[in-house]
Amino acid sequence: MEQASEGRILVLPGDPLDPAVDAQPPYVYIDENGVKRAAVPGFVSRRGDRLVFIGLEGIYIPKPGDVVIGLVSGIGVTNWFIDINSPYTAVLNVQDFLGRPFNPATDDLSRYLDVGDYVKVKVLAFDRTRSPLVTVQGQGLGKIVEGKVVEISPARVPRVIGRKGSMLEVLTKETGCEVFAAVNGRVHVKCPNKELEAIVVLAVKTIEREAFTSGLTARIRKLIEEEMVVRGVKS
Amino acid sequence: MKVEGVKLIREDGLRHDGRRPEDLRPIRMEVGVLSNADGSALVEFGRTRVLAAVYGPREPPQKFMLLPDRAILRVRYHMAPFSTSDRKSPAPSRREIELSKVIREALEPIVLTKQFPRTAIDVFIEVLQADGGTRTTGVTAASLALADAGIPMKALVGGVAVGKVEGVLVLDIDEVEDSMGEADMPVAGAPDLGLITLLQLNGVMTEEEFQKALDMAWDAIRRIVDMEKEVLRWKYNVGGDSK
């Protein structure tokens, strides 16, 4: 273990952890002797009187209730297969999407959602023995028809949101764009114009690359301001 | 490689390349070298140079392979046609298929495969330049690439080979010592857990020699895993994530 920066300790797979560290598998595991060890690279930091583990690399595992951005990867007889940036392909049933009875003989699924479309969905059920089931029933869910979707590592999503949404606020307030960061590592950016969109995409990519450096929020604010001048959106 | 008339242990007690018997070759490690892979690493032990790439966990195209309770680990060890002095046929040889299995078994005990049932984790190990010790270098590179990909694992593993040349036990043997020596013993393991995951012995050693060779290897593996950790620390502290 080594001091990375103030109050933050970098741990690597196999490093023993303080038993008080608040983390669940897959980030940690307990060996045969009862010692808690890190399973992925991460930071252990103190928050109040708690020790928390922040994974630096991560794989998205669906959890019921998660709102994620999916990419339609295939069409079945009465369902779509949705890539949700996870090891498991999700299933979206056609009845759920249309909200009415459906006849595969007369209706063409690709008319509603085609391969390559992005769709905002909510995970209904997942238990690792079957494919996750997703739904579009809910506010703001459904096909994404405008804007851009940026893909980043799922472990970097908390940084795009920031503490109490501070980073998200910088991204939206400065540019007037709408930004939705889904837990599976896809960020939907909807902007009034292309230049602003390009700036937000650049900012999100910068956050991903420099996720664990200090003073990032201020740097992103500066980056957005500078880019807005360079691209002629603001003088 | 044909080398005739090389004295493996010189009169001053040093080896043919000037190392002492307990010396490792110069080691260089780098992580995140490939942007398309989920995790990758390049490891060099002297002139042996091995690239490892990790993909997954993901759904493989052949679903019949999947296991209901854990992820399968698929390992391909392959030597590039240009990795040896005589061209090596790119088709997988008997030796490569066997080494793929041996390396898979060296990684399986440390990867937490139960976290991802019904998926596959793919590890590709490509030997770019071979100068002895490619399987242990491959294990070391694969371990780093798995950590880089964020695949949960119990600990990092490292590997090294111990050989016997002219009756002397020598650490981290190269191609010349391997082909002209009397014994070759590759070892891989996780020092954090005190776990040996790979142990092979080709040649003849007495019981005392074996014990001493294992101690030498274990000490070296500790140093190798420390180096792996150093490289990963550097990635998160100084360098940005290359993905």
Contacts between the chains, C-beta under 8 A, distances in Angstrom:
chain1	res1	chain2	res2	distance
A	2	B	233	6.1
A	4	B	233	7.9
A	4	B	236	7.1
A	4	B	237	5.6
A	10	B	233	5.8
A	10	B	236	5.8
A	10	B	237	6.8
A	12	B	147	6.8
A	12	B	156	6.8
A	12	B	229	5.1
A	12	B	232	5.3
A	12	B	233	7.3
A	13	B	147	5.4
A	13	B	152	7.6
A	13	B	153	4.7
A	13	B	154	7.1
A	13	B	155	5.8
A	13	B	156	5.5
A	14	B	153	7.7
A	14	B	154	6.6
A	14	B	155	3.0
A	14	B	156	5.4
A	14	B	190	6.5
A	14	B	192	3.5
A	14	B	193	6.9
A	14	B	225	7.9
A	15	B	192	7.3
A	16	B	192	8.0
A	25	B	112	7.4
A	25	B	115	6.4
A	25	B	152	7.2
A	26	B	112	6.3
A	26	B	115	4.3
A	26	B	152	4.0
A	27	B	152	7.2
A	29	B	112	6.0
A	29	B	152	7.0
A	29	B	154	6.3
A	31	B	154	6.8
A	31	B	193	6.5
A	37	B	154	6.9
A	37	B	155	7.2
A	37	B	192	7.3
A	39	B	112	5.9
A	39	B	152	3.7
A	39	B	153	6.0
A	39	B	154	6.9
A	40	B	147	7.4
A	40	B	150	5.1
A	40	B	151	7.5
A	40	B	152	5.5
A	40	B	153	7.7
A	41	B	147	6.1
A	41	B	150	7.3
A	41	B	232	5.9
A	41	B	236	6.4
A	55	B	150	7.1
A	56	B	150	7.4
A	56	B	236	5.9
A	57	B	39	7.7
A	57	B	147	7.8
A	57	B	148	7.1
A	57	B	149	6.7
A	57	B	150	2.4
A	58	B	150	5.4
A	59	B	57	6.4
A	59	B	116	7.5
A	59	B	150	6.1
A	59	B	151	7.4
A	61	B	116	8.0
A	87	B	56	6.8
A	87	B	57	4.0
A	87	B	58	5.6
A	87	B	59	6.6
A	87	B	71	8.0
A	87	B	116	5.6
A	87	B	119	4.2
A	88	B	59	7.1
A	88	B	118	7.4
A	88	B	119	7.4
A	89	B	59	6.1
A	128	B	117	5.2
A	128	B	118	7.2
A	129	B	68	6.8
A	129	B	117	7.1
A	129	B	118	7.6
A	153	B	241	7.7
A	153	B	243	6.6
A	155	B	150	6.7
A	208	B	241	7.4
A	209	B	240	4.9
A	209	B	241	6.2
A	210	B	240	6.0
A	211	B	241	7.3
A	212	B	236	6.4
